[in-house]
Amino acid sequence: MARNTILNPNARKALDQFKMEVANQVGVDYNQGYKGNIASRDNGYVGGGMTKKVWEQYENSIAGR
């Protein structure tokens, strides 16, 4: 099985929605479809924002134990 295989089809939708939300928050025009015109730096902002939010949620979950 490939490492990027989605085991839960709903996970892809949720990740795409999460990506769009973060892109809007950091001001990146992240339209549906082709994204080849988006700079690597902007894609990095989106990925970094997603990572930051995931870590915040994790830290909040372990702090509440």
Contacts in CASP RR format, 6 or more apart in sequence:
PFRMAT RR
TARGET T0000
AUTHOR 0000-0000-0000
METHOD contacts of the structure
MODEL  1
MARNTILNPNARKALDQFKMEVANQVGVDYNQGYKGNIASRDNGYVGGGM
TKKVWEQYENSIAGR
6 12 0 8 1.000
18 50 0 8 1.000
18 53 0 8 1.000
19 30 0 8 1.000
19 46 0 8 1.000
19 47 0 8 1.000
19 50 0 8 1.000
20 30 0 8 1.000
22 46 0 8 1.000
22 47 0 8 1.000
22 49 0 8 1.000
22 50 0 8 1.000
22 53 0 8 1.000
23 29 0 8 1.000
23 30 0 8 1.000
23 46 0 8 1.000
24 30 0 8 1.000
25 49 0 8 1.000
26 45 0 8 1.000
26 46 0 8 1.000
26 49 0 8 1.000
27 45 0 8 1.000
28 38 0 8 1.000
28 42 0 8 1.000
28 43 0 8 1.000
28 45 0 8 1.000
28 46 0 8 1.000
29 38 0 8 1.000
30 38 0 8 1.000
30 46 0 8 1.000
35 43 0 8 1.000
END
